[in-house]
Amino acid sequence: MSIADYMVAEIFGHDKELPIVLTKTIKQKLGVSIGEFSEKSGIPASTLYKILSGKRDPNLRTFRRIQNTIRV
């Protein structure tokens, strides 16, 4: 199973919260910092921190960027 498939399965298949799964995916599965992921994805670090803290849900465009970055 790819990392992108893992993330989707955890969020939708197991009803886990996006911030928890995304944090684990970025830091543990990909082994990068939030800043590095921000640079690779083109998503501002401030936006990622809001998503990871649960203060904001990603819009569809942002979620696609996350998925595309994880797939690379």
C-alpha positions, 0 to 999 in steps of 0.5 A: 500500500502506498503512503497516499493510499494509507492516508486515505484509508486511515482517514476514511476507512477508520474514521480517524481525524485528518490532523492526526493522520496527516502529522503521522504521514508527514513526520513518520512515513515521509520523514520530513518536517512541516517546513520541508513538506510546505516547500515541496507541496507549495502549501504555506506552512501557516496553512499546514499548521492550522490543518494539523492543529485542527483549526482549519479543514483543507479545501479540495485544492489543498487536499489534492496538493497534499495527496500529490506531494505524498505520491511523489 
